């Protein structure tokens, strides 16, 4: 990812601008961030985790929807991220919506250019939203899932999983960790 010099934008300005652009973009503190081309391992992991989340939602009969990358999550007036996958459990959204309000689960897949932002600004940003209960960071190379979960008060609990079952409660989802990653 690289920051592109331009005048600082609000999220509303960014969303209007981004719809007319090629490629994927995020907004961090009012500055445009171009998202780099993705490796096959990254693409496979994004697809696999979205599929695993959808299967878990179906198994749990949870009143939720899973969205792959492409949807925007507004963090503040000048910051908006585009997670690699998310779970939303609110009212049905307009087919024309480009923003997902109040996501419950957000997922980022690590890549060499995003690790610092995924573990820093995005961790802080996602948990600034009261709706976010779970933030997953997936490392496709090591096949590890870093699960950050909102605890009591301002506590964020973190677990690193390489096997077993990932529990996302609420909304009551269970996913074998192996299902988060593409088969070897």
Wavefront OBJ file of the C-alpha trace (Angstrom):
o trace
v 0.000 0.000 0.000
v 1.166 3.500 -0.662
v -0.166 6.865 0.435
v -1.064 9.173 -2.448
v -0.510 12.892 -1.915
v -3.685 14.934 -2.382
v -5.815 17.281 -0.345
v -7.222 15.646 2.761
v -10.667 14.158 2.199
v -13.633 13.281 4.347
v -15.100 9.798 4.007
v -18.052 11.212 2.064
v -15.690 12.911 -0.405
v -13.606 9.748 -0.607
v -16.586 7.509 -1.390
v -17.729 9.816 -4.193
v -14.165 9.966 -5.569
v -13.471 6.211 -5.216
v -16.512 5.129 -7.250
v -14.937 6.717 -10.331
v -11.481 5.165 -9.817
v -9.813 1.998 -10.966
v -8.247 -0.191 -8.316
v -8.943 -0.386 -4.621
v -8.436 2.440 -2.161
v -8.728 3.189 1.527
v -8.697 6.468 3.429
v -6.449 6.945 6.478
v -6.630 10.235 8.368
v -7.932 11.943 5.223
v -5.165 10.614 2.965
v -5.705 8.243 0.051
v -4.053 4.842 0.353
v -3.680 2.798 -2.847
v -4.027 -0.931 -2.266
v -1.326 -2.994 -3.948
v -1.905 -5.912 -6.326
v -2.501 -9.130 -4.406
v -0.621 -12.427 -4.445
v -2.524 -15.628 -5.230
v -2.142 -16.821 -1.612
v -3.822 -13.605 -0.440
v -6.678 -13.970 -2.928
v -7.227 -17.638 -2.060
v -7.274 -16.856 1.664
v -9.793 -14.029 1.207
v -12.100 -16.316 -0.767
v -11.651 -19.210 1.665
v -12.336 -17.131 4.797
v -15.442 -15.535 3.266
v -16.705 -19.013 2.347
v -15.933 -20.359 5.847
v -17.751 -17.429 7.455
v -20.777 -17.914 5.179
v -20.883 -21.634 5.987
v -20.664 -20.861 9.734
v -23.477 -18.287 9.491
v -25.627 -20.864 7.685
v -24.838 -23.619 10.231
v -25.686 -21.309 13.129
v -28.813 -19.947 11.422
v -27.487 -16.539 12.452
v -29.338 -13.494 11.100
v -26.142 -12.220 9.505
v -24.607 -11.644 6.091
v -21.046 -12.144 4.952
v -19.441 -9.659 2.582
v -16.172 -10.174 0.730
v -13.758 -7.328 0.073
v -15.147 -4.336 -1.735
v -17.349 -2.909 1.011
v -16.266 0.149 2.974
v -16.286 0.422 6.765
v -16.342 4.015 8.027
v -14.062 4.394 11.026
v -14.398 8.142 11.486
v -14.880 11.376 9.567
v -11.580 10.935 7.667
v -10.857 7.188 7.838
v -12.487 4.314 5.947
v -11.150 0.786 5.474
v -12.054 -2.010 3.091
v -11.639 -5.281 5.013
v -10.951 -8.528 3.187
v -14.195 -9.995 4.583
v -16.757 -9.066 7.214
v -19.888 -10.251 8.978
v -22.806 -7.867 9.345
v -25.849 -8.727 11.476
v -28.044 -5.637 11.010
v -31.049 -4.831 8.865
v -30.917 -5.659 5.170
v -28.907 -3.016 3.322
v -29.853 -1.159 0.165
v -28.498 -2.855 -2.969
v -26.807 0.474 -3.808
v -24.948 0.738 -0.472
v -21.144 0.892 -0.618
v -20.709 1.134 3.157
v -21.398 -1.556 5.715
v -22.511 0.063 8.973
v -21.881 -1.674 12.269
v -19.954 -4.799 11.214
v -19.598 -7.408 13.965
v -16.624 -9.336 12.544
v -13.905 -7.869 10.328
v -11.107 -9.816 8.656
v -7.800 -8.722 7.183
v -5.373 -11.053 5.397
v -1.746 -10.092 5.953
v 0.479 -9.155 3.076
v 4.017 -7.772 3.175
v 2.853 -4.200 2.615
v -0.064 -4.205 5.066
v 1.157 -5.938 8.227
v 2.020 -2.775 10.184
v -1.301 -1.117 9.320
v -3.322 -4.311 10.014
v -1.739 -4.694 13.477
v -1.801 -0.948 14.237
v -4.178 1.584 12.687
v -6.756 -1.016 11.680
v -6.735 -2.767 15.065
v -7.325 0.554 16.795
v -9.762 1.774 14.146
v -11.973 -1.289 14.004
v -12.266 -1.456 17.788
v -13.220 2.226 17.892
v -16.531 1.020 16.439
v -18.843 -0.289 19.196
v -20.305 -2.928 16.835
v -16.985 -4.684 16.199
v -16.667 -7.667 18.514
v -14.084 -9.689 16.555
v -11.133 -8.676 14.396
v -9.317 -11.521 12.643
v -5.897 -11.120 11.090
v -4.992 -14.116 8.936
v -1.412 -15.006 8.048
v -1.632 -17.237 4.977
v 2.108 -18.017 5.075
v 2.143 -19.386 8.638
v -1.539 -20.478 8.530
v -2.245 -18.697 11.807
v -5.326 -16.746 12.794
v -4.884 -13.869 15.221
v -8.237 -13.369 16.910
v -8.776 -10.062 18.684
v -12.022 -10.040 20.677
v -13.671 -7.206 22.569
v -13.566 -7.986 26.284
v -14.951 -6.160 29.307
v -14.482 -2.389 29.376
v -11.598 -1.370 27.153
v -9.920 -4.798 27.167
v -9.101 -6.501 23.859
v -8.415 -10.218 24.264
v -6.045 -11.823 21.755
v -5.580 -15.476 20.824
v -3.343 -16.941 18.137
v -4.759 -20.125 16.611
v -3.175 -22.600 14.233
v -5.646 -25.432 14.822
v -8.819 -26.208 16.719
v -12.050 -24.251 16.451
v -12.425 -20.500 16.243
v -15.465 -19.319 18.195
v -17.023 -15.980 17.282
v -19.677 -15.334 19.915
v -21.665 -13.271 19.366
v -23.064 -14.053 16.791
v -22.522 -17.735 17.690
v -20.243 -18.928 14.881
v -17.799 -21.827 15.064
v -15.201 -22.404 12.362
v -12.427 -25.001 12.284
v -9.217 -22.975 11.884
v -8.160 -25.181 8.953
v -11.230 -23.934 7.027
v -9.936 -20.347 7.133
v -7.075 -21.160 4.774
v -6.897 -22.619 1.274
v -5.861 -26.289 1.172
v -2.144 -26.886 0.812
l 1 2 3 4 5 6 7 8 9 10 11 12 13 14 15 16 17 18 19 20 21 22 23 24 25 26 27 28 29 30 31 32 33 34 35 36 37 38 39 40 41 42 43 44 45 46 47 48 49 50 51 52 53 54 55 56 57 58 59 60 61 62 63 64 65 66 67 68 69 70 71 72 73 74 75 76 77 78 79 80 81 82 83 84 85 86 87 88 89 90 91 92 93 94 95 96 97 98 99 100 101 102 103 104 105 106 107 108 109 110 111 112 113 114 115 116 117 118 119 120 121 122 123 124 125 126 127 128 129 130 131 132 133 134 135 136 137 138 139 140 141 142 143 144 145 146 147 148 149 150 151 152 153 154 155 156 157 158 159 160 161 162 163 164 165 166 167 168 169 170 171 172 173 174 175 176 177 178 179 180 181 182 183 184
